[in-house]
Amino acid sequence: MLDLSRLRALHAVSVHGSVAAAAAALGYTPSAVSQQIAKLERETRTTLLERRGRGVALTEEAWHLADTARELLAIVERAETTLEERRGQPGGLLTVAAFASAARGLLPGVLAELARRHPGLDVRLTEVDPHLSVDLVARGVTDLAVAHDWDIAPLPAPDGVEQALIGHDRCDLVVPEGHPFTRRAAVRRADLGGQRWVCQPPGRVCHDWLVRTLRTAGFEPDVAHVAEENHTIVALVAAGLGVAVVPRLGTGALPPGAVAVPLEPGPVRRLYALWRTGAARRPAITEAVRTLRDHWAAQEGAVREGPVPGPRPGDPGRVLGGGGAVRQ
């Protein structure tokens, strides 16, 4: 009989593309994952991994087995969900993926409250790029994800993945102390020309929003400095090296030398929780999303959004976000 933990290891390699990445996702060492797959090869008498340069690649037989593993893991998930639902208490392992500023500015309080209120629930957090979140949920790698989108790049929700709006994260224009913009109550987008900018790399939504906004206003953006983390961006602004558009979540108090000025109209990014449809009834998912929304509502200027996931009378399989199943 095939061992489920070994199938889980193979499935993780198929999802993440390498033994090291699969090990990181599962919380194992690369050696442990390699050993699991080696045992699976002996059990099946089949070669599952082949050396390709400095990495490995799945054989055709391995891909077929990985597809079967995905189906089996989904069945196990449904069984675990049913048991947890019957107990009526959140419990077991809940894996959560979140983008950097949410992992820093929202999740610590959420995880601490879940641990305090539900000692039988083991929540594990991984920081990931928001563009990877949907796929990680869809593939069963993580149970719940916190992701964001902007109006220029709506967040997709493929079949089998539900999402609910947590709230809206407002963004400010951050400028050096003494900048002319600090004397204004708000800055219009039409006035943003001629500035040196600090922003995230091309391909990130913040960068793309800035480029599109300035070009729509008739300006070609002068991006002087590029950084991944908002804290680094703010530090560069505080040093007088440019201006930036920065989301409030996860940024914290601005350092000396940096001043936030409202933009008019102000950019807003939307925060979502995502989970697989098969896990919608799981109390751990319901409670985690509810706690996310409660903590978001406590954020300054935040607005609580719609109902949490869970069945409603006459429609046991539907999961709602906002006023209905959110498909962006």
Order of alpha helices (4+ residues) and beta strands (2+ residues): alpha-alpha-alpha-beta-beta-alpha-beta-alpha-alpha-beta-alpha-beta-beta-beta-beta-alpha-beta-alpha-beta-beta-beta-beta-alpha
